[in-house]
Amino acid sequence: MKIGNYETKGNIFLAPMAGINDFPFRLMCHRYGAALTYTEMINAKALCYGDENTWKMMRVHPDEGDVAIQIFGNEPEFIAEAVRKIEQLSRFV
């Protein structure tokens, strides 16, 4: 399946779910066939302010396969800054 410039290795995705999609759960889903998993939903403003818990939710292990992030917020300037910070990590699809 192709999403923009990204082509998945399968058609099973794990949706972003707050309080659920931690590393162990994502890894298990990947091992059982998920081609793409998501971190928990990430608050753009908290990310921009350097909130430690927010950054912890974005930690990814190399064995997880492809991981994406869904950010949320209602202030465009924070969304844009969060995207810039995430792009610098070069880890997410």
Phi, psi and omega in degrees: 000140180247131177235105184062235178271357184262131176247123182283163178265007181186189183237018178251122181240148172260120181291153176289127181223120180296133177080002183240311191279058174278176184305309182301321180292316179298317180298316179299314180298319178298315181296335179260016169115357179291123180281335182215128175240163179240149169291177170297161179296134188251125178284118184300317182294316179298321177297315181295327180274003176075027180301123185299318180295324178296315178297324178296322179295339182266000178294135183229138177264144181303333181283356184284342186082208183282130181231138177239168179234141168247117178262154178222158179162172181236013179241110186307324182294325178285323176299312181298315179294321178297318178298317178300317180295319181292319179300326180295337181287336179051037181239340187256152179268000000 
